[in-house]
């Protein structure tokens, strides 16, 4: 027979009870040594890793950044098809404004005086012909240069190719100069203006530091040892930090270079300790065993009209270095919530030492 009164009393007695752990002092060197060693390792982990390395007593925020660049410098070339030409920033900095990136032209293949007309296609297996029957009017090849007219014409004294409607004469892009035409680009400079924000902490700062004035900017140049906070960089100095790359080799076929700006900050310290740290790396790192399509290039054209009102253009296949400005970083600041969480976790881990000691005793140590 179930007794409700007895059950109620048992439940009430259980709710109102209070128990404590019985402590036994074990005077044993082996057990004591293991106990203290475990405690020491836990404290070392909490202080050394959790607090010093991870700084888990802080709340974190990721950087939000904006970048603008301004390139300066002039160069001179004297080549066939273009003649003597002075290059300023409007000529070699293409496009003048990029999204955290800019391009500096260093080498080129120029095809002047192109007009909309018909001319022989460049010879390859698909364009060489013997008669008009080998050419299909209206067909085109994505790797070709125009629309076939259906005629087989002389490309040279010994070779015939299908005629195409295109910008003629066609570009021959195999005649790349072995020495960069705009070698003077190594002395061009770029001013990088970078503003960062940590919204969680309402923190804002520029890479042009508060004590910098206009007269300083006109004469400073970044140097990792003597002037590490100057925001003006010389192109050859950035490539020189790559160590394994020659700037003139990069200038011939181009490449992609990363300008890395690290804004990692500990905001528990005064604001002037938070500043940018610059480094450089080649983004299109070439593999010597797989060197297909190396470098960086693209085409653009300059259009004009002749006195006969005929549209003409100069086609330029440009090689150069694209600079990508990559901003990253995290900031941390003391906050009571993660501090309490991590202290509580540390005390919990320390509380596990007693069961470990009991297990050791159970093994008969």
TORMI-59482 format. One record per residue: x, y negated, z of N, C-alpha, C in turn. Coordinates in steps of 0.001 Angstrom, whole numbers, padded with zeros to 6 digits, always signed. Layout:
! TORMI-59482
XYZXYZXYZ;...
//
This chain:
! TORMI-59482
+000851+001190+000000+000000+000000+000000+000881-001232+000000;+000590-002146-000959+001399-003366-001088+000921-004392-000061;+001879-004925+000694+001570-005902+001748+001973-007280+001262;+000963-008118+000934+001248-009482+000435+001952-010315+001487;+001619-010112+002717+002221-010921+003778+003702-010637+003897;+004073-009361+003817+005493-008994+003903+006271-009518+002706;+005643-009456+001505+006310-009952+000291+006540-011447+000377;+005522-012191+000930+005663-013636+001059+006783-013995+002015;+006865-013281+003064+007914-013544+004053+009297-013258+003491;+009381-012196+002687+010677-011844+002084+011136-012920+001101;+010189-013408+000301+010533-014473-000679+010940-015738+000051;+010180-016099+001101+010493-017315+001848+011845-017205+002524;+012143-016052+003037+013427-015817+003689+014577-015927+002696;+014325-015439+001462+015356-015493+000417+015640-016936-000008;+014552-017737-000095+014719-019131-000519+015440-019963+000527;+015252-019637+001774+015823-020448+002853+017164-019935+003341;+017686-018917+002718+018990-018403+003117+020115-019237+002528;+021271-019264+003148+022470-019933+002642+023664-019020+002884;+024363-018688+001823+025494-017782+001965+026818-018477+001657;+027876-018035+002290+029217-018572+002030+030147-017414+001691;+031258-017777+001018+032251-016783+000649+033162-016538+001837;+033402-015300+002101+034314-014944+003187+035739-014997+002671;+036570-015793+003312+037954-015992+002871+038878-015089+003675;+039727-014371+002938+040720-013501+003572+042095-013956+003119;+042981-014209+004027+044354-014623+003719+045200-013364+003557;+045784-013169+002376+046615-012000+002087+048076-012425+002130;+048821-011931+003046+050229-012282+003143+051040-011243+002364;+051082-011493+001044+051794-010584+000143+052501-011424-000911;+053808-011260-001022+054593-012114-001925+054193-011925-003381;+053924-010718-003793+053572-010445-005193+052241-011096-005546;+051238-010859-004661+049917-011449-004906+049989-012970-004861;+050696-013534-003907+050826-014988-003786+051514-015596-004999;+052549-014890-005487+053277-015407-006655+052390-015435-007891;+051629-014348-008100+050716-014302-009251+049650-015385-009139;+049107-015550-007916+048074-016560-007674+048580-017964-008006;+049775-018303-007481+050322-019647-007716+050739-019838-009182;+051209-018787-009821+051598-018889-011228+050388-019197-012110;+049276-018500-011835+048060-018753-012617+047576-020178-012385;+047596-020629-011116+047198-022001-010823+048091-023004-011562;+049391-022748-011554+050340-023657-012210+050087-023725-013721;+049840-022563-014352+049592-022545-015794+048319-023298-016141;+047264-023157-015303+046006-023865-015553+046212-025364-015431;+046910-025793-014377+047167-027231-014180+048042-027782-015311;+049035-026990-015729+049902-027417-016828+049098-027569-018122;+048184-026658-018381+047333-026737-019569+046448-027981-019529;+045834-028220-018354+044917-029360-018239+045659-030674-018387;+046785-030815-017681+047527-032084-017732+048275-032231-019046;+049022-031166-019431+049891-031277-020607+049147-031301-021921;+048212-030360-022106+047533-030251-023402+046257-031077-023460;+045362-030854-022477+044058-031522-022519+044202-033035-022365;+045040-033462-021408+045146-034900-021123+046180-035614-021992;+047410-035060-022080+048495-035761-022774+048402-035575-024288;+048253-034322-024741+048261-034054-026186+046922-034411-026821;+045828-033854-026313+044510-034075-026914+043831-035351-026425;+044262-035876-025292+043646-037067-024701+042126-036907-024632;+041733-035795-024054+040310-035465-024024+039511-036307-023045;+040173-037196-022322+039461-038121-021443+038951-039332-022230;+039233-039376-023554+038818-040500-024379+037658-040115-025310;+036902-041124-025707+035974-040950-026825+036709-041394-028084;+036395-040781-029231+037119-041031-030472+036222-041721-031494;+036869-042397-032430+036162-043003-033551+037068-042954-034775;+036467-042790-035967+037217-042735-037219+037250-044111-037868;+038342-044371-038574+038556-045691-039152+037652-045922-040369;+037181-047155-040518+036510-047633-041726+037403-048712-042313;+037674-048623-043620+038728-049459-044181+038326-050060-045518;+038927-051203-045844+038833-051793-047168+040225-052247-047599;+040505-052108-048917+041848-052392-049440+041742-053244-050692;+042587-054257-050793+042775-055010-052039+044268-055102-052312;+044628-055172-053594+046039-055217-053980+046287-056349-054968;+047524-056827-054997+047921-057865-055947+049356-057577-056391;+049516-057267-057692+050828-056924-058248+051447-058174-058870;+052780-058298-058735+053498-059431-059328+054782-058949-059991;+055176-059651-061067+056414-059335-061775+056235-059512-063273;+057325-059721-063991+057293-059849-065447+058366-058961-066062;+058092-058488-067279+059042-057648-068017+059097-058077-069473;+060100-057578-070199+060295-057955-071604+060573-056706-072429;+059914-056597-073611+060192-055511-074550+060355-056096-075941;+061078-055356-076778+061250-055747-078190+061228-054469-079013;+060026-054073-079453+059850-052799-080132+059119-053017-081452;+059287-052065-082357+058620-052157-083656+057117-052052-083469;+056389-052804-084264+054939-052816-084163+054417-053852-083208;+055251-054318-082292+054824-055315-081316+055759-056516-081294;+057055-056282-081628+058025-057365-081615+058414-057752-080201;+059012-058916-080067+059400-059420-078751+058147-059767-077961;+058070-059238-076755+056839-059404-075978+057185-059506-074502;+056660-060540-073854+056791-060689-072405+055536-060132-071749;+055741-059243-070798+054617-058584-070115+054446-059208-068728;+053229-059720-068477+052927-060188-067126+051855-059281-066515;+051387-059653-065322+050492-058760-064584+049192-058479-065344;+048745-059427-066176+047516-059206-066939+047698-058162-068028;+048956-057885-068433+049237-056912-069486+049425-055494-068936;+050142-055360-067809+050529-054024-067353+049729-053512-066170;+048970-054375-065506+048158-053933-064370+046744-053664-064871;+046439-052362-065129+045203-051973-065807+044460-050921-064968;+043206-051151-064590+042501-052438-064629+043017-053352-063530;+042733-054666-063602+043277-055575-062593+042749-055316-061189;+041547-054733-061066+040983-054407-059757+040495-052974-059758;+041025-052156-058867+040589-050771-058734+040089-050519-057327;+039454-049383-057113+038960-049014-055792+040071-048330-055011;+040786-049142-054220+041914-048652-053414+043002-048020-054285;+043150-048490-055503+044203-047981-056379+044543-049034-057425;+045736-048921-058002+046140-049798-059086+047124-049050-059974;+047238-049496-061211+048075-048833-062212+049093-049822-062764;+050333-049372-062901+051395-050190-063490+051933-049464-064709;+051805-050087-065878+052274-049510-067141+053801-049557-067205;+054428-048435-067586+055889-048377-067665+056404-047896-069017;+055582-047177-069774+056011-046661-071079+054784-046583-071976;+054996-046550-073299+053824-046600-074185+054168-046125-075587;+053110-045704-076298+053170-045437-077736+052178-046397-078388;+052673-047239-079276+051841-048284-079873+051538-047943-081323;+050275-048014-081688+049835-047842-083081+049148-049136-083512;+049847-050015-084243+049271-051322-084578+048421-051281-085843;+047629-052327-085999+046897-052596-087241+045991-051436-087682;+045289-050830-086755+044328-049801-087129+043029-050440-087625;+042440-049859-088681+041163-050318-089225+040240-049133-089446;+038943-049386-089482+037966-048351-089791+038040-048045-091287;+038618-046867-091621+038771-046475-093027+038953-044959-093079;+039411-044449-094238+039663-043013-094380+041154-042783-094578;+041641-041668-094020+043061-041344-094127+043242-039851-093868;+044410-039259-094223+044643-037832-093986+044723-037524-092497;+044066-036436-092092+044141-035980-090707+045554-035491-090420;+045942-035537-089151+047255-035016-088771+047276-033508-089005;+048393-032970-089500+048421-031546-089872+048467-030611-088670;+047619-029608-088684+047701-028460-087783+046979-027308-088474;+046837-026176-087825+046269-024989-088451+044852-025201-088967;+044080-026071-088305+042681-026260-088699+042479-027368-089723;+043497-028201-089976+043302-029345-090877+044082-029218-092192;+045078-028345-092246+045836-028162-093495+044939-027483-094532;+044966-028000-095754+044066-027487-096796+044816-027340-098119;+044186-026598-099024+044726-026439-100379+043842-027142-101404;+042506-027222-101126+041566-027859-102040+040406-028408-101238;+039505-029132-101914+038361-029728-101228+037453-028692-100589;+037462-027480-101119+036599-026429-100569+037013-026024-099150;+038240-026357-098751+038708-026041-097389+038229-027068-096367;+037612-028152-096819+037170-029225-095920+035647-029329-095959;+035047-029580-094805+033589-029652-094687+033172-031085-094388;+032435-031666-095286+031992-033050-095110+031084-033171-093881;+031386-034162-093043+030561-034433-091863+030969-033674-090616;+031893-032719-090739+032306-031942-089556+033366-032709-088770;+033438-032382-087517+034438-033018-086640+034947-032008-085632;+036126-032279-085125+036766-031413-084127+037049-032274-082906;+036699-031772-081728+036927-032568-080509+038408-032872-080306;+039268-032037-080878+040711-032282-080778+041239-033078-081972;+040346-033423-082887+040759-034171-084072+040646-035671-083857;+040705-036406-084969+040727-037862-084889+039574-038539-085609;+038667-037788-086238+037576-038434-086944+036615-037452-087570;+035821-037954-088549+034805-037171-089252+035321-036851-090658;+035301-035583-091024+035827-035179-092333+034931-035707-093465;+035610-036122-094555+034888-036618-095746+034616-035511-096762;+035272-034352-096582+035121-033256-097538+036193-033240-098610;+037164-034174-098540+038240-034233-099528+039539-033705-098936;+040341-033074-099764+041673-032593-099376+042679-033529-100034;+043455-034247-099209+044352-035274-099749+045774-035032-099258;+046708-035731-099884+048126-035577-099536+048434-036274-098206;+048966-035498-097280+049485-036084-096042+050944-036487-096251;+051668-035634-096965+053050-035916-097353+053278-035280-098712;+054497-035265-099185+054799-034684-100492+054588-033186-100521;+054639-032560-099379+054541-031092-099334+053305-030579-098605;+052600-031436-097900+051485-030990-097054+050220-031760-097420;+049098-031025-097521+047785-031623-097707+046917-031348-096479;+046118-032344-096094+045173-032165-094983+043820-032744-095370;+042812-032390-094599+041467-032910-094848+041416-034399-094500;+040765-035150-095323+040615-036580-095079+039538-036823-094026;+039754-037840-093179+038784-038161-092127+038474-039654-092128;+037250-039969-091678+036888-041354-091392+037269-041635-089953;+038095-042661-089746+038613-042885-088402+039244-044267-088340;+039898-044547-087209+040763-045715-087099+042105-045333-087723;+042411-045929-088857+043618-045574-089603+044603-046759-089615;+045922-046498-089614+046565-045174-089578+046392-044494-088220;+046408-043147-088235+046196-042380-087020+047407-042471-086089;+047102-042318-084810+048169-042330-083802+048983-041033-083862;+050297-041160-083801+051190-039997-083663+051789-040086-082261;+051248-039291-081346+051615-039457-079938+052764-038558-079489;+053523-038047-080456+054673-037211-080089+055962-038030-080003;+055902-039270-080438+057112-040103-080457+057202-040948-079188;+057209-040299-078041+057304-041016-076769+058754-041428-076515;+059015-042704-076242+060389-043142-075946+060972-042394-074753;+062217-041950-074896+062869-041206-073817+063261-042113-072663;+063464-043380-072943+063746-044362-071897+062514-045262-071747;+062049-045510-070528+060833-046312-070354+060990-047711-070929;+060006-048137-071706+060082-049442-072345+059996-050574-071326;+059243-050354-070264+059089-051399-069248+059830-050984-067972;+061144-050763-068141+061958-050344-067002+062019-051416-065920;+061781-052675-066319+061811-053767-065339+060739-053610-064273;+059785-052695-064477+058701-052504-063508+059219-052040-062149;+060434-051500-062107+060955-051041-060821+061091-052178-059817;+061204-053420-060325+061345-054577-059435+060042-055331-059224;+058938-054807-059763+057650-055429-059496+057292-055206-058025;+056498-056114-057487+056060-055984-056093+054536-055944-056032;+054035-055380-054938+052585-055337-054722+052288-055753-053284;+051333-056657-053155+050831-057061-051849+049587-056235-051544;+049621-055514-050436+048471-054691-050020+047805-055367-048831;+046538-055720-049009+045753-056313-047922+044732-055273-047454;+044855-054901-046199+044051-053813-045646+043389-054271-044343;+042079-054144-044278+041321-054466-043064+040639-053202-042562;+040784-052935-041263+040200-051722-040685+039240-052091-039560;+038309-051177-039326+037314-051358-038264+037086-050030-037552;+037015-050106-036220+036533-048986-035405+035210-049447-034787;+034083-049163-035447+032802-049746-035012+032391-049359-033600;+032754-048171-033150+032344-047728-031813+032945-048615-030724;+034143-049172-031012+034833-050013-030028+034801-051489-030399;+034082-051830-031489+034035-053211-031970+035455-053759-032171;+036297-052947-032793+037712-053299-032994+037948-053590-034480;+038559-054734-034781+038860-055134-036156+040302-055625-036221;+040982-055238-037305+042370-055712-037454+042811-055614-038908;+043773-056456-039311+044339-056445-040656+045780-055962-040592;+046287-055470-041749+047706-055110-041795+048584-056351-041908;+047998-057504-042257+048720-058779-042146+048510-059245-040720;+049505-059053-039876+049367-059227-038435+049134-060687-038063;+048572-060948-036880+048186-062315-036499+049341-063320-036492;+050564-062865-036233+051682-063806-036162+052334-064079-037517;+051763-063537-038606+052317-063720-039949+051745-064999-040567;+052638-065814-041190+052178-067019-041887+052530-066932-043369;+052081-067905-044156+052260-067867-045611+053722-067955-046015;+054523-068710-045290+055947-068817-045642+056664-067491-045438;+056244-066721-044423+056840-065397-044200+056475-064448-045336;+055195-064506-045796+054753-063620-046873+055480-063905-048184;+055908-065139-048405+056583-065485-049653+057990-064906-049741;+058570-064541-048595+059953-064063-048614+060148-062655-048064;+059142-062095-047406+059342-060780-046795+059191-059668-047818;+059763-058517-047499+059664-057325-048330+059781-056112-047421;+058900-055145-047601+058854-054002-046684+060186-053269-046632;+060643-053053-045420+061822-052227-045164+061552-051474-043868;+061672-050159-043923+061272-049344-042785+062048-049683-041521;+063261-050193-041669+064095-050485-040498+064021-051957-040114;+064263-052853-041082+064375-054279-040771+063047-055025-040807;+062083-054561-041600+060806-055284-041709+059660-054306-041968;+059324-053467-040972+058335-052396-041195+056890-052870-041256;+056627-054146-040953+055244-054630-040944+054936-055559-042113;+055896-055771-043012+055639-056614-044175+054725-055867-045146;+053627-056480-045634+052686-055781-046521+053037-055893-048003;+054262-056356-048323+054691-056479-049721+055720-055388-050007;+055457-054587-051055+056284-053416-051347+056872-053534-052752;+058156-053190-052878+058796-053118-054197+058644-051698-054721;+058289-051568-055997+057970-050254-056552+059118-049267-056405;+060338-049701-056695+061467-048765-056647+061748-048298-055223;+061440-049145-054217+061649-048742-052824+060654-047668-052409;+059414-047753-052911+058426-046728-052575+058816-045380-053181;+059257-045397-054448+059665-044139-055091+060931-043598-054444;+061826-044497-054011+063078-044060-053380+062813-043253-052117;+061716-043532-051416+061404-042781-050196+060973-041352-050489;+060645-041060-051749+060290-039686-052110+061515-038788-052155;+062710-039391-052278+064012-038707-052232+064265-037789-053411;+063337-036912-053738+063596-035904-054772+063213-036376-056170;+062757-037633-056302+062308-038113-057598+063087-039349-058002;+063468-039399-059285+064119-040569-059859+063034-041466-060445;+063101-042756-060158+062044-043652-060603+061970-043724-062116;+063125-043671-062815+063105-043768-064267+062483-042518-064903;+062644-041365-064273+062008-040137-064767+060491-040266-064642;+060018-040810-063528+058581-041023-063358+058061-042062-064341;+058881-043061-064657+058448-044125-065558+058223-043616-066982;+058920-042556-067405+058809-042078-068787+057421-041499-069047;+056963-040558-068211+055675-039893-068440+054623-040231-067397;+054991-041049-066434+054014-041480-065441+053838-040499-064298;+052976-040861-063380+052705-040023-062219+051711-040719-061300;+051376-040054-060207+050448-040605-059215+051159-040619-057869;+051255-041816-057281+051964-041972-056012+050989-042442-054950;+051013-041798-053794+050127-042159-052696+050808-043072-051710;+050131-044163-051355+050582-045059-050287+049693-044769-049084;+050244-044126-048071+049465-043686-046906+049608-044709-045779;+048469-045155-045244+048467-046110-044131+047758-045467-042949;+048523-045222-041902+048011-044532-040708+047657-045574-039643;+046389-045592-039250+045915-046523-038229+045506-045770-036965;+046200-044720-036601+045879-044001-035364+046281-044858-034169;+045343-045116-033264+045591-046056-032163+045048-045517-030844;+045740-045884-029757+045271-045628-028401+044821-046971-027836;+043526-047198-027797+042999-048504-027408+042965-048707-025898;+043512-047770-025134+043715-048014-023705+044896-048957-023492;+045731-049105-024522+046856-050032-024470+046450-051351-025127;+047211-052429-024915+046878-053717-025535+046804-053627-027061;+046045-054540-027676+045755-054504-029107+047006-054574-029979;+048040-055305-029530+049214-055478-030394+049995-054174-030586;+049691-053147-029784+050328-051850-029994+049677-051068-031149;+048518-051522-031590+047809-050846-032676+048165-051513-033991;+048896-050817-034844+049323-051372-036119+049462-050293-037176;+049605-050686-038441+049700-049705-039534+051071-049053-039603;+051082-047792-039981+052332-047068-040234+052275-046574-041673;+053276-046956-042483+053268-046676-043922+054138-045465-044242;+053662-044685-045210+054467-043594-045763+054047-043405-047214;+054850-042646-047968+054624-042503-049407+054798-041038-049806;+054014-040602-050787+054140-039236-051284+053683-039183-052734;+054229-038239-053496+053786-038061-054866+052588-037132-054865;+051470-037602-055421+050226-036851-055376+050156-035780-056469;+050813-036037-057612+050773-035062-058714+052076-034272-058747;+052494-033798-057590+053767-033096-057446+053959-032035-058530;+055010-032196-059337+055218-031293-060464+055861-029982-060014;+055321-028888-060525+055892-027571-060272+056842-027227-061419;+058147-027052-061152+059098-026773-062235+058739-025546-063059;+058018-024600-062445+057665-023378-063168+056387-023533-063994;+055639-024592-063741+054405-024827-064500+054306-026321-064784;+054993-026754-065823+055128-028177-066107+054306-028579-067331;+053121-028005-067469+052244-028323-068587+051521-029643-068299;+051455-030516-069311+050770-031813-069207+051188-032584-067961;+052478-032898-067828+052925-033636-066654+052605-035129-066769;+052708-035827-065652+052592-037273-065668+051171-037787-065681;+051047-039067-066055+049749-039745-066050+049703-040720-067213;+048654-040637-068043+048529-041544-069182+047066-041710-069579;+046793-042766-070300+045470-043004-070887+045648-044005-072031;+044589-044183-072806+044636-045079-073965+043729-046290-073750;+044147-047401-074308+043282-048575-074406+043664-049325-075677;+042793-050221-076105+043011-050918-077373+042758-052408-077204;+043469-053188-078029+043251-054631-078105+042667-054936-079480;+041479-055524-079499+040744-055738-080752+040871-057193-081217;+040904-057355-082512+040910-058695-083102+040409-058580-084534;+040211-059723-085187+039746-059743-086572+040754-060460-087454;+040894-059941-088678+041797-060559-089645+041131-061793-090253;+041895-062480-091100+041339-063661-091778+040195-063282-092713;+040142-062008-093119+039051-061530-093972+037866-061021-093156;+037891-061287-091839+036816-060884-090929+036683-059361-090828;+037824-058667-090940+037861-057210-090790+038311-056887-089362;+037517-056050-088681+037878-055679-087308+039114-054780-087311;+040104-055162-086506+041373-054440-086412+041718-054266-084933;+042508-053256-084657+042927-053063-083271+044356-052567-083198;+044961-052780-082029+046248-052174-081685+045977-051156-080581;+046246-049888-080874+046005-048808-079908+047268-048574-079098;+047104-048516-077784+048247-048288-076889+047956-047065-076031;+048812-046053-076169+048769-044924-075237+049745-045254-074121;+049212-045539-072953+050026-046072-071858+050374-044986-070847;+051631-044992-070464+052148-044116-069407+052566-045010-068241;+052363-044546-067057+052756-045353-065909+052425-044662-064608;+052524-045422-063535+052292-044876-062195+050991-045439-061645;+050106-044526-061245+048898-044934-060538+049160-044806-059048;+048936-045895-058330+049154-045926-056896+047799-045819-056196;+047636-044794-055375+046415-044612-054587+046703-044994-053138;+045983-045989-052631+046156-046412-051239+045168-045626-050382;+045706-044804-049499+044880-043903-048676+045019-044317-047214;+043901-044757-046632+043891-045222-045242+043194-044174-044373;+043819-043830-043258+043236-042835-042366+043623-043171-040935;+042981-042515-039995+043331-042714-038592+042136-042528-037679;+042414-042315-036404+041389-042246-035363+041855-043081-034180;+040902-043612-033456+041210-044375-032242+040504-043732-031065;+041126-043843-029906+040542-043286-028689+040572-044290-027553;+039578-044200-026663+039511-045099-025514+038891-044353-024337;+039374-044669-023128+038894-043975-021934+037384-044116-021784;+036752-042976-021390+035323-042962-021125+035064-041966-020011;+034194-042350-019095+033972-041529-017903+033310-040198-018223;+032459-040150-019263+031715-038920-019569+032645-037777-019968;+033507-037928-021004+034416-036813-021329+035389-036514-020204;+035711-037534-019389+036611-037291-018249+035968-036338-017248;+034706-036604-016906+033999-035726-015953+033827-034324-016531;+033501-034248-017828+033316-032943-018471+034593-032124-018408;+035724-032741-018708+036983-032004-018729+037507-031700-017332;+037270-032605-016380+037641-032292-014992+036801-031123-014489;+035497-031143-014796+034636-030031-014397+035066-028715-015015;+035465-028767-016289+035937-027545-016948+037213-027035-016294;+038108-027970-015915+039358-027572-015264+039083-026918-013913;+038147-027490-013132+037821-026912-011815+037177-025540-011966;+036378-025384-013025+035758-024081-013283+036806-023027-013574;+037790-023411-014411+038870-022460-014733+039660-022115-013487;+039930-023136-012633+040646-022860-011383+039844-021925-010481;+038495-022037-010567+037657-021159-009761+037735-019703-010175;+038236-019450-011387+038373-018076-011856+039601-017391-011280;+040463-018166-010627+041705-017583-010109+041416-016568-009009;+040416-016863-008146+040102-015943-007049+039640-014577-007544;+038731-014492-008528+038388-013161-009057+039577-012445-009662;+040480-013202-010281+041682-012560-010839+042530-011977-009707;+042620-012770-008602+043396-012269-007448+042759-011015-006884;+041420-011016-006811+040733-009831-006290+040992-008612-007167;+041029-008856-008483+041307-007750-009405+042718-007215-009189;+043657-008104-008929+045031-007678-008665+045089-006838-007409;+044333-007285-006358+044299-006517-005131+043667-005140-005366;+042669-005111-006222+041999-003858-006508+042900-002859-007187;+043949-003381-007866+044923-002485-008520+045961-001984-007545;+045852-002493-006294+046754-001965-005267+048096-002644-005243;+048156-003915-005673+049439-004627-005626+049779-004933-004194;
//
